[in-house]
Amino acid sequence: MQGATTRHRPRLSISGVCKEYGGRQVLRGVDLDVPAGTLVGVVGENGAGKSTLLRIAVGHLAPDRGTVTRTGAVGYCPQRAVLNDAFTVGQHLRLFQMAYRLATLERAGELMELLALTGCRRQRVGELSGGTRQKLNLLIALMHDPQLLVLDEPYQGFDWDTHQRFWTLAADLRDQGRSIIVVSHLLHDLHHFDAIAQLRQGRLHFEETNR
């Protein structure tokens, strides 16, 4: 967390990151540290570069300049779910069980209960509502119990109850020592964060929180 005293080595450290698209400089020297046990919110207007920053943070996009350091397993929930409409929810879980080399789906089962997905295991993803697809997208990002969570508006389409469950889960993971960065556009969510970074004119500006 930039500008704050950290008790632990950051799980995510971004230094001097720049990114340009077609002559437009989207990121102009971004610095961000996310230590263990910290929940950081990134806010900003549409087109400010928030998703670009998160894609660079997880290694899906290379910066033009600057460095990114990550430690521990990473869980990434993109804004748009990358799912196969022909597969069932259960098939997605088995696929990612193999990808993550998990011995069991115990953690996935716990998350299914929490996100109210247990009745959807046999449904094809193409039959799911947008909110339910996003629940699966989030579950896949969390099912291997990563130390660093990078979540891009992870609750899009959630009903209010699941939205609140998400924040309870995020707080629990933070208290367990996870490092979490969340892109949010909802003003009533800002009190959940330990630190808020506004992406404006290609740079992060840190704001005080009530926590």
SERO-4910 file (N, C-alpha, C, O; in steps of 0.05 Angstrom, whole numbers):
BEGIN
 pado doro    nc1    nc2    nc3   cac1   cac2   cac3    cc1    cc2    cc3    oc1    oc2    oc3
  Met    A     17    -24      0      0      0      0     18     25      0     32     30     20
  Gln    A     17     39    -22     36     61    -25     32     82     -3      9     90      3
  Gly    A     54     92      8     53    113     28     45    104     55     41    121     73
  Ala    A     43     78     60     36     68     87     58     50     98     73     38     82
  Thr    A     60     48    124     79     30    136     68      1    133     46     -4    141
  Thr    A     84    -17    123     75    -44    118     88    -63    138    112    -61    144
  Arg    A     72    -82    148     83   -101    168     95   -125    153    111   -139    165
  His    A     87   -129    129     96   -153    114    106   -144     87     99   -123     77
  Arg    A    122   -161     75    131   -156     48    106   -157     29     90   -175     31
  Pro    A    104   -138     11     81   -137     -7     78   -162    -24     98   -172    -34
  Arg    A     54   -173    -26     49   -195    -45     47   -185    -73     52   -200    -92
  Leu    A     40   -159    -76     40   -147   -103     54   -120   -100     47   -103    -83
  Ser    A     74   -116   -117     89    -91   -118     91    -81   -147    103    -94   -163
  Ile    A     79    -58   -152     80    -46   -179     96    -20   -177     91     -3   -159
  Ser    A    115    -17   -194    133      6   -193    137     19   -220    147      6   -239
  Gly    A    129     44   -223    134     60   -247    122     48   -272    134     51   -294
  Val    A     99     36   -270     87     23   -293     74     43   -312     58     60   -303
  Cys    A     81     41   -337     69     58   -358     58     40   -380     68     18   -386
  Lys    A     36     49   -392     23     34   -415     10     54   -433     -4     73   -425
  Glu    A     15     50   -459      5     68   -480    -11     52   -500     -2     30   -508
  Tyr    A    -33     63   -510    -49     51   -531    -52     71   -553    -64     92   -549
  Gly    A    -42     65   -577    -46     82   -600    -39    111   -595    -53    129   -604
  Gly    A    -17    116   -581     -8    143   -576    -20    155   -551    -12    177   -543
  Arg    A    -40    142   -539    -52    152   -514    -40    138   -490    -41    114   -488
  Gln    A    -28    154   -473    -16    143   -449    -37    138   -427    -47    157   -416
  Val    A    -43    112   -422    -64    105   -403    -53    104   -375    -66    114   -357
  Leu    A    -29     93   -371    -16     92   -345     10    107   -347     26    103   -365
  Arg    A     14    126   -328     37    144   -329     55    141   -304     59    160   -289
  Gly    A     66    118   -299     83    114   -276     68    107   -251     70    121   -231
  Val    A     53     85   -252     37     76   -230     54     61   -209     69     43   -217
  Asp    A     50     68   -184     63     54   -162     41     43   -143     23     58   -136
  Leu    A     44     18   -135     24      6   -117     37    -18   -102     47    -36   -115
  Asp    A     35    -18    -76     42    -41    -60     18    -51    -45      3    -36    -33
  Val    A     13    -78    -46     -9    -90    -31      3   -111    -13      8   -133    -21
  Pro    A      6   -104     13     17   -123     32     -2   -145     40    -26   -143     34
  Ala    A      8   -165     54     -9   -186     65    -29   -173     85    -22   -155     99
  Gly    A    -53   -183     85    -73   -174    103    -84   -146     97    -91   -131    115
  Thr    A    -85   -139     71    -94   -113     63   -114   -116     40   -111   -132     22
  Leu    A   -136    -99     42   -156    -98     21   -156    -70      9   -163    -51     22
  Val    A   -147    -69    -16   -144    -43    -29   -165    -40    -52   -169    -59    -67
  Gly    A   -177    -17    -53   -196    -11    -74   -184      7    -95   -170     27    -88
  Val    A   -189      2   -120   -180     20   -142   -206     30   -155   -223     15   -164
  Val    A   -208     57   -156   -232     69   -167   -223     89   -189   -200     96   -190
  Gly    A   -242     97   -205   -236    116   -226   -258    115   -247   -274     97   -248
  Glu    A   -258    135   -265   -278    137   -286   -274    115   -306   -253    103   -308
  Asn    A   -296    109   -322   -293     90   -343   -272     99   -363   -271    123   -370
  Gly    A   -255     81   -371   -234     87   -390   -209     98   -377   -190    106   -391
  Ala    A   -208     99   -350   -185    110   -336   -161     91   -337   -138    100   -333
  Gly    A   -166     65   -343   -144     46   -344   -144     26   -321   -123     13   -317
  Lys    A   -166     24   -306   -166      6   -283   -162    -24   -292   -146    -38   -280
  Ser    A   -177    -33   -312   -174    -60   -321   -147    -65   -333   -136    -87   -329
  Thr    A   -136    -46   -347   -109    -48   -358    -89    -52   -335    -71    -69   -338
  Leu    A    -92    -37   -314    -74    -39   -291    -76    -67   -279    -55    -79   -272
  Leu    A   -100    -78   -276   -103   -104   -264    -92   -126   -282    -80   -146   -272
  Arg    A    -95   -123   -308    -84   -143   -327    -54   -143   -326    -41   -164   -328
  Ile    A    -42   -120   -323    -13   -118   -319     -5   -130   -292     16   -144   -291
  Ala    A    -21   -126   -272    -15   -136   -245    -12   -166   -244      5   -177   -230
  Val    A    -30   -180   -260    -29   -209   -259    -12   -221   -281    -10   -246   -283
  Gly    A     -1   -205   -298     17   -215   -319      3   -222   -345     16   -234   -363
  His    A    -22   -214   -349    -36   -219   -374    -29   -198   -395    -35   -202   -419
  Leu    A    -17   -176   -387    -10   -155   -405     17   -144   -396     22   -139   -372
  Ala    A     35   -139   -415     62   -129   -408     61    -98   -407     49    -86   -425
  Pro    A     74    -86   -387     76    -57   -387     96    -47   -407    114    -63   -415
  Asp    A     94    -23   -416    114    -11   -434    140     -5   -417    162     -8   -427
  Arg    A    136      4   -393    158      9   -374    148      2   -346    124      1   -341
  Gly    A    168     -2   -328    162     -7   -301    164    -37   -294    169    -54   -312
  Thr    A    160    -43   -269    163    -71   -259    139    -79   -242    126    -63   -229
  Val    A    134   -105   -243    113   -117   -227    124   -142   -213    136   -159   -226
  Thr    A    121   -143   -187    130   -166   -171    107   -178   -157     92   -164   -143
  Arg    A    103   -205   -160     82   -219   -146     94   -242   -130    113   -255   -139
  Thr    A     83   -248   -106     92   -271    -91     67   -287    -83     46   -275    -76
  Gly    A     70   -313    -83     48   -330    -77     29   -335   -100     31   -322   -121
  Ala    A     10   -354    -96     -9   -360   -117    -28   -336   -121    -34   -321   -103
  Val    A    -36   -332   -147    -53   -309   -154    -81   -319   -163    -83   -339   -177
  Gly    A   -101   -305   -154   -128   -310   -163   -138   -285   -178   -138   -263   -166
  Tyr    A   -146   -288   -203   -154   -265   -219   -182   -269   -229   -189   -289   -241
  Cys    A   -199   -249   -223   -227   -249   -232   -230   -226   -251   -232   -203   -242
  Pro    A   -229   -231   -278   -232   -209   -297   -260   -198   -298   -279   -211   -288
  Gln    A   -263   -175   -310   -289   -162   -311   -308   -179   -329   -332   -182   -323
  Arg    A   -297   -191   -350   -313   -208   -367   -305   -237   -363   -281   -244   -366
  Ala    A   -324   -254   -355   -318   -281   -349   -309   -296   -373   -320   -294   -395
  Val    A   -287   -312   -370   -277   -328   -392   -287   -357   -386   -273   -373   -374
  Leu    A   -311   -363   -396   -323   -389   -390   -333   -401   -417   -336   -387   -437
  Asn    A   -336   -427   -417   -346   -442   -440   -375   -447   -437   -384   -462   -419
  Asp    A   -392   -436   -455   -421   -438   -452   -430   -467   -454   -452   -473   -444
  Ala    A   -415   -484   -467   -423   -512   -471   -418   -530   -447   -429   -552   -445
  Phe    A   -401   -520   -429   -394   -536   -405   -413   -530   -383   -424   -508   -381
  Thr    A   -418   -550   -366   -433   -545   -342   -416   -532   -320   -391   -530   -323
  Val    A   -429   -523   -299   -414   -511   -277   -395   -532   -265   -372   -526   -260
  Gly    A   -405   -557   -261   -388   -578   -251   -365   -585   -268   -343   -590   -258
  Gln    A   -368   -584   -294   -346   -589   -313   -324   -567   -310   -301   -573   -312
  His    A   -333   -542   -307   -314   -521   -302   -298   -526   -277   -273   -521   -276
  Leu    A   -311   -534   -256   -297   -539   -231   -276   -562   -234   -254   -559   -224
  Arg    A   -283   -583   -248   -264   -605   -252   -241   -596   -270   -218   -604   -265
  Leu    A   -247   -580   -290   -226   -570   -308   -206   -553   -292   -182   -557   -295
  Phe    A   -216   -535   -275   -197   -519   -260   -185   -534   -236   -163   -526   -227
  Gln    A   -198   -555   -227   -185   -572   -207   -159   -584   -219   -139   -584   -205
  Met    A   -161   -593   -244   -137   -603   -257   -116   -581   -262    -92   -585   -258
  Ala    A   -126   -558   -271   -108   -536   -277    -93   -526   -252    -69   -520   -253
  Tyr    A   -107   -525   -229    -94   -517   -204    -81   -540   -189    -68   -535   -169
  Arg    A    -85   -564   -199    -73   -588   -187    -83   -591   -158    -68   -595   -139
  Leu    A   -110   -589   -155   -122   -592   -129   -129   -621   -123   -139   -635   -141
  Ala    A   -124   -630    -99   -131   -657    -92   -161   -662    -90   -171   -683    -97
  Thr    A   -175   -642    -81   -204   -644    -78   -218   -618    -86   -204   -598    -92
  Leu    A   -244   -618    -87   -260   -594    -93   -273   -584    -68   -294   -571    -69
  Glu    A   -261   -590    -45   -273   -582    -19   -277   -551    -18   -298   -542    -10
  Arg    A   -256   -536    -25   -258   -507    -23   -278   -497    -43   -293   -478    -37
  Ala    A   -279   -509    -66   -299   -500    -86   -327   -505    -76   -345   -489    -80
  Gly    A   -331   -527    -62   -357   -533    -50   -365   -512    -29   -388   -504    -28
  Glu    A   -346   -504    -13   -352   -483      7   -360   -457     -6   -378   -444      3
  Leu    A   -346   -450    -27   -352   -426    -42   -379   -427    -56   -393   -407    -58
  Met    A   -386   -451    -66   -412   -455    -79   -434   -449    -59   -455   -437    -65
  Glu    A   -431   -459    -34   -451   -455    -13   -453   -425     -7   -475   -414     -5
  Leu    A   -430   -412     -4   -429   -383      3   -442   -366    -19   -456   -347    -13
  Leu    A   -437   -373    -44   -447   -357    -67   -474   -367    -77   -483   -357    -98
  Ala    A   -486   -386    -64   -512   -397    -72   -511   -408   -100   -528   -402   -117
  Leu    A   -491   -425   -105   -488   -438   -132   -493   -468   -131   -491   -481   -152
  Thr    A   -499   -479   -108   -500   -508   -106   -521   -521   -124   -517   -543   -133
  Gly    A   -543   -506   -130   -563   -518   -148   -557   -515   -177   -574   -524   -194
  Cys    A   -534   -505   -184   -527   -499   -212   -506   -518   -223   -498   -515   -246
  Arg    A   -497   -537   -208   -475   -554   -216   -479   -567   -243   -460   -570   -258
  Arg    A   -503   -576   -249   -508   -591   -274   -517   -573   -297   -522   -583   -319
  Gln    A   -520   -547   -292   -529   -529   -313   -506   -521   -331   -483   -517   -322
  Arg    A   -512   -519   -357   -492   -508   -375   -489   -478   -371   -508   -464   -365
  Val    A   -465   -469   -374   -459   -441   -369   -476   -422   -387   -484   -400   -379
  Gly    A   -481   -431   -412   -496   -416   -431   -525   -411   -422   -538   -393   -432
  Glu    A   -534   -426   -402   -562   -424   -392   -563   -406   -368   -585   -400   -358
  Leu    A   -540   -397   -357   -540   -382   -333   -545   -352   -337   -539   -342   -359
  Ser    A   -556   -339   -317   -559   -310   -318   -531   -297   -316   -512   -310   -308
  Gly    A   -530   -271   -322   -505   -257   -320   -493   -257   -292   -469   -261   -289
  Gly    A   -510   -253   -272   -501   -253   -245   -490   -280   -236   -471   -281   -221
  Thr    A   -503   -302   -245   -494   -329   -237   -468   -336   -251   -451   -349   -240
  Arg    A   -465   -327   -276   -440   -331   -290   -417   -317   -275   -395   -327   -273
  Gln    A   -423   -293   -265   -403   -278   -250   -396   -292   -224   -373   -291   -215
  Lys    A   -416   -305   -211   -410   -320   -187   -390   -342   -193   -371   -347   -178
  Leu    A   -394   -356   -216   -376   -378   -224   -348   -366   -230   -328   -378   -223
  Asn    A   -347   -343   -243   -322   -330   -250   -306   -324   -224   -282   -329   -223
  Leu    A   -320   -314   -204   -307   -308   -178   -298   -334   -164   -276   -335   -153
  Leu    A   -316   -354   -164   -309   -380   -151   -284   -391   -163   -266   -401   -148
  Ile    A   -281   -391   -189   -257   -402   -203   -232   -387   -194   -211   -399   -191
  Ala    A   -235   -361   -190   -211   -345   -181   -203   -351   -153   -180   -346   -145
  Leu    A   -221   -362   -137   -216   -366   -108   -212   -395   -100   -203   -400    -78
  Met    A   -220   -414   -117   -222   -442   -109   -195   -455   -102   -195   -475    -88
  His    A   -172   -443   -110   -146   -454   -103   -134   -439    -79   -110   -443    -73
  Asp    A   -150   -423    -66   -142   -408    -42   -117   -392    -45    -97   -397    -31
  Pro    A   -116   -374    -65    -92   -359    -71    -85   -338    -49   -103   -330    -33
  Gln    A    -59   -331    -48    -51   -311    -28    -55   -282    -38    -58   -264    -22
  Leu    A    -56   -279    -65    -60   -253    -77    -85   -254    -94    -87   -271   -112
  Leu    A   -105   -237    -88   -130   -236   -103   -132   -210   -119   -129   -188   -107
  Val    A   -136   -212   -145   -139   -188   -162   -166   -190   -175   -170   -207   -193
  Leu    A   -185   -173   -167   -213   -176   -174   -223   -150   -188   -223   -129   -176
  Asp    A   -233   -154   -212   -242   -131   -229   -272   -130   -228   -285   -144   -243
  Glu    A   -283   -113   -211   -313   -111   -208   -325   -139   -206   -342   -146   -222
  Pro    A   -316   -154   -185   -323   -183   -184   -352   -189   -179   -361   -212   -182
  Tyr    A   -368   -169   -170   -396   -174   -162   -416   -163   -182   -439   -159   -174
  Gln    A   -409   -159   -207   -428   -149   -227   -451   -168   -230   -447   -192   -234
  Gly    A   -475   -157   -228   -499   -174   -231   -508   -189   -206   -528   -203   -207
  Phe    A   -493   -186   -184   -501   -200   -159   -526   -187   -148   -530   -163   -149
  Asp    A   -543   -204   -136   -565   -193   -120   -553   -183    -94   -530   -188    -87
  Trp    A   -569   -167    -79   -558   -153    -56   -548   -172    -35   -527   -167    -22
  Asp    A   -561   -195    -30   -552   -214    -10   -524   -225    -17   -507   -227      0
  Thr    A   -521   -233    -43   -495   -244    -51   -474   -222    -51   -450   -227    -44
  His    A   -482   -198    -57   -463   -175    -56   -452   -172    -28   -428   -168    -24
  Gln    A   -470   -174     -8   -461   -171     20   -444   -195     28   -425   -192     43
  Arg    A   -451   -219     18   -435   -243     24   -407   -240     13   -387   -248     25
  Phe    A   -405   -227    -11   -378   -223    -23   -361   -207     -4   -338   -214      1
  Trp    A   -372   -185      7   -355   -168     24   -348   -182     51   -327   -177     62
  Thr    A   -366   -199     61   -359   -214     84   -336   -233     78   -318   -236     94
  Leu    A   -338   -246     55   -316   -264     46   -290   -249     43   -269   -258     52
  Ala    A   -291   -226     30   -267   -210     26   -254   -202     52   -229   -203     55
  Ala    A   -270   -194     72   -260   -186     98   -247   -210    112   -226   -208    124
  Asp    A   -260   -234    110   -249   -258    122   -222   -265    110   -203   -272    124
  Leu    A   -220   -263     83   -195   -270     70   -173   -250     77   -150   -258     81
  Arg    A   -180   -224     78   -161   -204     87   -151   -210    115   -127   -208    121
  Asp    A   -169   -218    133   -162   -223    161   -145   -248    163   -130   -252    183
  Gln    A   -147   -266    143   -130   -290    142   -102   -285    130    -86   -303    128
  Gly    A    -98   -259    122    -71   -252    112    -69   -251     82    -47   -248     71
  Arg    A    -92   -252     68    -91   -250     39    -87   -221     31    -94   -202     45
  Ser    A    -75   -217      7    -72   -190     -4    -93   -188    -26    -95   -205    -44
  Ile    A   -110   -167    -25   -133   -165    -43   -134   -138    -55   -132   -117    -41
  Ile    A   -137   -137    -81   -142   -112    -96   -168   -115   -112   -171   -134   -127
  Val    A   -186    -96   -108   -212    -97   -120   -217    -71   -136   -215    -49   -124
  Val    A   -225    -73   -161   -235    -50   -176   -265    -47   -169   -280    -66   -172
  Ser    A   -273    -23   -161   -301    -18   -154   -310      8   -165   -294     27   -167
  His    A   -336     10   -172   -347     36   -181   -370     44   -163   -383     64   -168
  Leu    A   -375     29   -141   -398     34   -124   -389     49    -99   -373     40    -83
  Leu    A   -400     73    -96   -391     91    -74   -398     78    -46   -383     82    -27
  His    A   -420     63    -45   -427     52    -19   -409     28    -11   -413     17     11
  Asp    A   -391     20    -28   -372     -2    -21   -346      8    -10   -330     -8      1
  Leu    A   -341     34    -11   -314     44     -5   -306     41     24   -282     40     30
  His    A   -326     39     42   -318     35     70   -306      8     76   -295      4     98
  His    A   -308    -11     57   -297    -38     62   -267    -38     60   -254    -57     69
  Phe    A   -255    -18     47   -227    -19     40   -209     -8     62   -217     10     77
  Asp    A   -185    -19     64   -164     -9     81   -151     15     68   -141     33     82
  Ala    A   -150     16     42   -139     38     27   -154     41      0   -162     21    -11
  Ile    A   -157     65     -9   -170     71    -35   -151     86    -52   -139    106    -44
  Ala    A   -147     76    -77   -130     89    -96   -146     97   -120   -158     80   -134
  Gln    A   -147    123   -126   -162    133   -149   -143    135   -172   -123    149   -171
  Leu    A   -151    122   -194   -135    124   -219   -145    148   -235   -167    148   -245
  Arg    A   -127    168   -237   -135    193   -249   -111    203   -265    -89    207   -255
  Gln    A   -117    208   -291    -96    219   -309    -71    201   -309    -48    210   -310
  Gly    A    -76    175   -308    -55    155   -311    -39    149   -286    -20    134   -287
  Arg    A    -47    161   -263    -32    157   -238    -51    150   -215    -75    158   -216
  Leu    A    -41    137   -195    -57    130   -172    -54    151   -151    -32    160   -144
  His    A    -77    160   -140    -78    180   -119    -92    167    -95   -115    159    -97
  Phe    A    -77    165    -73    -88    151    -50   -104    169    -32    -97    192    -27
  Glu    A   -127    158    -22   -145    173     -6   -148    160     22   -143    136     25
  Glu    A   -155    176     41   -160    166     68   -186    150     69   -204    155     54
  Thr    A   -186    131     87   -211    115     91   -219    119    120   -204    130    136
  Asn    A   -243    109    126   -254    111    153   -246     87    170   -254     85    194
  Arg    A   -231     68    158   -224     44    174   -202     50    194   -193     33    209
***
